[in-house]
Amino acid sequence: MKATLKGNSNENTEFGVDSRYHNSKERESDSVALMEARLKRMKNLSKEQIMQARLVQLKLKMENYIHVEADDAKDSFTGFLESYIDILYSRRTEFASDVNISDVLLSQIINRHREASKDFMLKLMIHSEKIFSGISDFRKETWYHIYFQEKIRDMMATQKDWRPEIEKQVKLRELI
């Protein structure tokens, strides 16, 4: 890459503008050089390295989902589960076999026709721990956090549907 930076000028940093370049042509040239270097490096990665990188990326997305508001449909328990399985397996039936559940049950969970059971969650937790053991830290409670975070978000988002009826059933006695 070129070393034609303008020093440490911080003009326009408030707006995220990189002011180190004299003109847009220099910035574009550096961008192209960076992309070429990244593509060259990516071509030399093995399938295992690519899978590991995708798993780490998924893990980071999952952790972000737990701590921040998400609106992407892929950011859900079943969306993360689908991504996890698809990164590791060419066929979902192989995953089902590895965690000792039927293909039908896995399909029902992914398509939200059936809730994930405690048994399934435990198997998923152990599977993830084993997969991530040589790649990255993976907190065993991550899948549970995602599952219950989704339940909380769904419940809060549908308050207008359930709240009026439930409020009728809740009474307060004088407590103070």
C-alpha positions as CSV (number, residue, x, y, z in Angstrom):
1,M,0.0,0.0,0.0
2,K,1.0,3.6,-0.5
3,A,2.6,5.6,2.3
4,T,1.2,8.9,1.1
5,L,-0.7,9.7,4.2
6,K,-1.1,13.4,5.3
7,G,0.1,12.9,8.9
8,N,-2.3,12.7,11.8
9,S,-4.9,15.2,10.7
10,N,-8.2,14.5,12.4
11,E,-10.5,16.7,10.3
12,N,-14.0,15.4,9.9
13,T,-13.4,12.5,12.3
14,E,-16.7,13.2,13.9
15,F,-18.4,12.1,10.6
16,G,-16.2,9.0,10.1
17,V,-14.3,10.6,7.2
18,D,-10.7,9.3,6.8
19,S,-8.7,12.6,6.3
20,R,-5.3,11.0,5.9
21,Y,-5.4,11.1,2.1
22,H,-4.8,14.0,-0.2
23,N,-7.6,13.0,-2.5
24,S,-10.2,10.3,-3.2
25,K,-7.9,8.7,-5.9
26,E,-5.3,7.8,-3.2
27,R,-8.0,6.4,-0.9
28,E,-9.5,4.4,-3.7
29,S,-6.0,3.1,-4.7
30,D,-5.4,1.9,-1.1
31,S,-8.8,0.3,-1.0
32,V,-8.1,-1.7,-4.1
33,A,-4.7,-2.7,-2.8
34,L,-6.2,-3.8,0.5
35,M,-8.9,-5.8,-1.2
36,E,-6.4,-7.6,-3.5
37,A,-4.2,-8.5,-0.5
38,R,-7.3,-9.9,1.3
39,L,-8.4,-11.9,-1.7
40,K,-4.9,-13.3,-2.1
41,R,-4.8,-14.3,1.5
42,M,-8.3,-15.9,1.3
43,K,-7.3,-18.0,-1.6
44,N,-4.6,-19.6,0.5
45,L,-7.0,-20.6,3.3
46,S,-7.9,-24.3,3.7
47,K,-11.5,-25.5,4.0
48,E,-10.9,-26.1,7.7
49,Q,-9.7,-22.5,8.2
50,I,-12.7,-21.1,6.4
51,M,-15.0,-23.3,8.5
52,Q,-13.3,-22.1,11.7
53,A,-13.6,-18.5,10.6
54,R,-17.3,-18.9,9.8
55,L,-17.8,-20.5,13.2
56,V,-16.1,-17.7,15.1
57,Q,-18.1,-15.2,13.0
58,L,-21.3,-17.0,14.0
59,K,-20.3,-17.1,17.7
60,L,-19.7,-13.3,17.6
61,K,-23.1,-12.7,16.0
62,M,-24.7,-14.9,18.7
63,E,-23.0,-13.0,21.5
64,N,-24.0,-9.7,19.9
65,Y,-27.6,-11.0,19.6
66,I,-27.7,-11.7,23.4
67,H,-26.6,-8.2,24.3
68,V,-28.1,-5.9,21.6
69,E,-31.5,-5.5,20.0
70,A,-31.7,-7.4,16.8
71,D,-34.2,-7.1,14.0
72,D,-32.9,-9.5,11.4
73,A,-35.0,-12.6,10.9
74,K,-31.8,-14.7,10.6
75,D,-30.9,-13.4,14.1
76,S,-33.0,-15.9,16.0
77,F,-32.5,-19.3,17.7
78,T,-33.5,-21.2,14.6
79,G,-31.6,-18.9,12.3
80,F,-28.4,-19.4,14.3
81,L,-29.1,-23.1,14.5
82,E,-29.5,-23.3,10.7
83,S,-26.2,-21.4,10.2
84,Y,-24.4,-23.5,12.7
85,I,-25.5,-26.8,11.0
86,D,-24.9,-25.5,7.5
87,I,-21.4,-24.4,8.3
88,L,-20.5,-27.8,9.6
89,Y,-22.5,-30.2,7.5
90,S,-23.4,-30.6,3.9
91,R,-26.6,-32.3,4.9
92,R,-28.7,-31.6,8.0
93,T,-29.5,-35.3,8.4
94,E,-25.8,-35.8,9.3
95,F,-26.2,-33.3,12.2
96,A,-29.4,-35.0,13.3
97,S,-27.6,-38.3,13.4
98,D,-24.6,-36.8,15.3
99,V,-26.9,-35.5,18.1
100,N,-29.1,-38.6,18.0
101,I,-32.4,-37.0,17.0
102,S,-34.6,-37.7,14.0
103,D,-34.5,-35.7,10.8
104,V,-38.1,-34.9,11.3
105,L,-37.6,-33.5,14.8
106,L,-34.7,-31.3,13.6
107,S,-36.8,-30.0,10.7
108,Q,-39.7,-29.2,13.0
109,I,-37.4,-27.3,15.4
110,I,-35.8,-25.3,12.5
111,N,-39.2,-24.6,10.9
112,R,-40.6,-23.5,14.3
113,H,-43.3,-26.3,14.3
114,R,-41.9,-27.6,17.6
115,E,-40.0,-26.1,20.5
116,A,-36.4,-27.2,21.2
117,S,-36.6,-29.7,24.1
118,K,-34.2,-29.7,27.1
119,D,-32.6,-32.9,25.7
120,F,-32.0,-31.2,22.4
121,M,-30.5,-28.1,24.0
122,L,-28.2,-30.2,26.1
123,K,-27.0,-32.1,23.0
124,L,-26.5,-28.8,21.1
125,M,-24.5,-27.4,24.0
126,I,-22.2,-30.4,24.1
127,H,-21.8,-30.5,20.3
128,S,-20.9,-26.8,20.3
129,E,-18.4,-27.2,23.1
130,K,-16.7,-30.0,21.2
131,I,-16.7,-28.1,17.9
132,F,-15.4,-24.9,19.3
133,S,-12.8,-26.5,21.7
134,G,-9.9,-26.0,19.3
135,I,-11.2,-22.9,17.6
136,S,-12.4,-20.3,20.1
137,D,-13.9,-19.8,23.5
138,F,-17.6,-20.8,23.5
139,R,-19.6,-20.3,26.6
140,K,-21.8,-23.4,27.0
141,E,-24.8,-21.3,28.0
142,T,-24.8,-19.3,24.7
143,W,-27.5,-21.4,23.0
144,Y,-29.8,-21.1,26.1
145,H,-29.3,-17.3,26.2
146,I,-30.2,-17.0,22.6
147,Y,-33.2,-19.3,23.0
148,F,-34.6,-17.4,26.0
149,Q,-33.7,-14.0,24.6
150,E,-35.8,-14.8,21.6
151,K,-38.7,-15.9,23.8
152,I,-38.5,-12.7,25.9
153,R,-38.4,-10.5,22.7
154,D,-41.4,-12.4,21.2
155,M,-43.3,-12.0,24.4
156,M,-42.6,-8.3,24.7
157,A,-43.3,-7.6,21.1
158,T,-46.7,-9.3,21.3
159,Q,-47.9,-7.6,24.5
160,K,-50.8,-5.9,22.7
161,D,-52.2,-9.4,22.0
162,W,-52.0,-11.0,25.4
163,R,-51.8,-8.1,27.9
164,P,-55.4,-6.9,28.0
165,E,-56.7,-10.4,28.9
166,I,-53.9,-11.1,31.4
167,E,-54.4,-7.8,33.1
168,K,-58.0,-8.6,33.9
169,Q,-56.8,-11.7,35.8
170,V,-54.3,-9.8,37.9
171,K,-55.6,-8.0,41.0
172,L,-53.7,-6.2,43.7
173,R,-54.5,-6.1,47.4
174,E,-53.5,-3.3,49.5
175,L,-49.8,-4.1,50.2
176,I,-48.7,-0.8,51.7
